Amino acid sequence: MRISIVTPSYNVAPYLEATIKSVLSNLGDGDEYFIIDGGSTDGSVDIIRRYESRLTGWVSEKDAGYADAIGKGFSRATGDILCWINSSDVYLTGALDAARNLMTRDRDLIFGDDFYIDENGRILSFSKGWVPDLADATLYGGWTPLQEACFWRRDVYERIGGIDRSLQYAADYDLFLRMSRAGRAVYVPYTFSAFRRHLGQKSISGSREYRVERFQCRARELRDVDEPKILGLLKRSGLRVMMSARARLAPLAWRRPDLLGVAIDTLPCAQY
């Protein structure tokens, strides 16, 4: 199976090269890699040009936001499996081959674990992506899987109409919400990637705008659920509490102090 990877990028030059190298080192025969830059002015384009002979395609032009950039990339993709990784995060060695092998016939979407790393690529913490049912966790609990540790079949992506490019804040939540409801989503206990924390990073997951968009996406999907109202209310209440408790307890339950400070480029994709 061929994998198509997209990296949306905008003015993250200090970390972009590490992302590019982590993807290129993982590519197999027939895999594709697209970089969609939003018109960076910080030297990112020079970095991309250094690697353009090894890219399937790239562009640097103004876009309508990160969802628009991701949509542009996937519209060019021809692989059997799709994924995206942001321009400061990295894949662990062997991540794409592991995803390829784990995407068995009975799976449309797999989601796994990742690490948080600092500006220098050293591990800050381990993040476990497990939830018992992704469709319920997203719809009723407002949960979003670890995006850079997710891989899905192109046909399920196309079946739902792809990423909603009009969304500015919760496009990743909306995409995984719709794909998990349309296909067979399975947790796999492998650490595929690392999410980098760095100065100047903008987090939108806790913003009011993100919450408003997420609420609108959930409300749209809930209107299509055919179940007794009381059951839906019980699920929403129960899973909101469960996901909130999970967010607080997960760092304690799945601590990996033995890995703190380890350089991420020394670790392969594996079960941790």
Backbone hydrogen bonds, N-H to C=O, Kabsch-Sander energy under -0.5 kcal/mol:
donor,donor_aa,acceptor,acceptor_aa,energy
4,S,81,I,-3.0
5,I,32,E,-2.6
6,V,83,C,-1.5
7,T,34,F,-2.4
9,S,36,I,-2.3
15,Y,12,V,-1.7
16,L,12,V,-1.4
17,E,13,A,-0.7
19,T,15,Y,-1.5
20,I,16,L,-2.6
21,K,17,E,-2.8
22,S,18,A,-1.9
23,V,19,T,-1.8
24,L,20,I,-2.8
25,S,21,K,-2.2
26,N,23,V,-1.6
27,L,23,V,-0.9
27,L,24,L,-0.7
31,D,28,G,-2.0
32,E,3,I,-2.7
34,F,5,I,-2.7
35,I,57,G,-1.7
36,I,7,T,-2.5
36,I,34,F,-0.5
37,D,35,I,-0.7
37,D,59,V,-3.1
38,G,9,S,-2.6
47,I,43,G,-1.5
48,I,44,S,-2.5
49,R,45,V,-2.5
50,R,46,D,-1.3
51,Y,47,I,-0.7
51,Y,48,I,-1.4
52,E,49,R,-0.9
54,R,51,Y,-2.2
55,L,52,E,-1.1
56,T,33,Y,-2.2
57,G,33,Y,-1.3
59,V,35,I,-1.6
61,E,37,D,-2.3
69,A,65,G,-2.0
70,I,66,Y,-2.3
71,G,67,A,-2.5
72,K,68,D,-2.2
73,G,69,A,-1.9
74,F,70,I,-2.6
75,S,71,G,-1.8
76,R,72,K,-0.6
76,R,73,G,-1.3
77,A,73,G,-0.6
80,D,2,R,-1.5
81,I,2,R,-2.2
82,L,152,W,-3.3
83,C,4,S,-1.4
85,I,6,V,-2.1
87,S,8,P,-0.9
89,D,86,N,-1.5
90,V,194,A,-1.9
92,L,192,F,-2.7
93,T,267,L,-0.8
95,A,92,L,-2.0
98,A,94,G,-2.2
99,A,95,A,-2.4
100,R,96,L,-2.4
101,N,97,D,-2.2
102,L,98,A,-2.1
103,M,99,A,-1.3
104,T,102,L,-2.0
107,R,104,T,-2.1
108,D,184,R,-2.7
109,L,184,R,-1.9
110,I,151,F,-2.8
111,F,186,V,-1.7
112,G,149,A,-1.8
113,D,190,Y,-2.8
114,D,127,S,-2.4
115,F,193,S,-1.7
116,Y,125,S,-2.7
117,I,195,F,-2.5
118,D,122,R,-2.3
121,G,118,D,-1.9
123,I,262,V,-2.3
124,L,116,Y,-3.6
125,S,116,Y,-1.4
127,S,114,D,-3.2
128,K,126,F,-0.5
137,A,133,D,-2.6
138,T,134,L,-2.5
139,L,135,A,-2.3
140,Y,136,D,-2.5
141,G,136,D,-1.1
142,G,138,T,-1.0
143,W,137,A,-2.5
147,Q,145,P,-1.2
149,A,146,L,-2.5
150,C,147,Q,-1.6
151,F,110,I,-2.2
152,W,82,L,-2.0
153,R,108,D,-2.6
154,R,80,D,-2.7
157,Y,153,R,-1.6
158,E,154,R,-2.6
159,R,155,D,-2.0
160,I,156,V,-1.3
161,G,158,E,-1.0
162,G,157,Y,-2.4
165,R,163,I,-1.0
167,L,164,D,-1.4
174,D,170,A,-2.6
175,L,171,A,-2.3
176,F,172,D,-2.3
177,L,173,Y,-2.4
178,R,174,D,-2.3
179,M,175,L,-2.6
180,S,176,F,-2.3
181,R,177,L,-1.2
182,A,178,R,-1.6
183,G,179,M,-2.3
185,A,183,G,-0.8
186,V,109,L,-2.7
188,V,111,F,-2.3
190,Y,188,V,-2.3
191,T,270,A,-3.0
192,F,113,D,-1.7
192,F,190,Y,-0.8
193,S,113,D,-0.8
194,A,90,V,-2.4
195,F,115,F,-3.3
196,R,194,A,-0.5
197,R,117,I,-2.9
201,Q,198,H,-1.7
203,S,201,Q,-0.6
204,I,202,K,-0.5
207,S,204,I,-1.3
211,R,207,S,-2.1
212,V,208,R,-2.4
213,E,209,E,-2.3
214,R,210,Y,-2.8
215,F,211,R,-2.4
216,Q,212,V,-2.1
217,C,213,E,-2.4
218,R,214,R,-2.6
219,A,215,F,-2.7
220,R,216,Q,-1.9
221,E,217,C,-1.9
222,L,218,R,-2.9
223,R,219,A,-1.5
224,D,221,E,-1.1
225,V,222,L,-1.2
227,E,225,V,-1.1
232,G,228,P,-2.0
233,L,229,K,-2.5
234,L,230,I,-2.2
235,K,231,L,-2.4
236,R,232,G,-2.5
237,S,233,L,-2.5
238,G,234,L,-2.7
239,L,235,K,-2.9
240,R,236,R,-1.9
241,V,237,S,-1.8
242,M,238,G,-2.3
243,M,239,L,-2.9
244,S,240,R,-2.0
245,A,241,V,-2.5
246,R,242,M,-2.4
247,A,243,M,-2.2
248,R,244,S,-1.5
249,L,245,A,-2.6
250,A,246,R,-2.8
252,L,249,L,-1.1
253,A,249,L,-2.8
254,W,250,A,-2.6
255,R,252,L,-0.8
259,L,256,R,-1.9
260,L,257,P,-0.8
261,G,123,I,-2.8
262,V,259,L,-2.0
264,I,121,G,-3.1
266,T,263,A,-1.8
267,L,264,I,-1.6
269,C,93,T,-3.0
270,A,191,T,-0.7
272,Y,270,A,-0.5
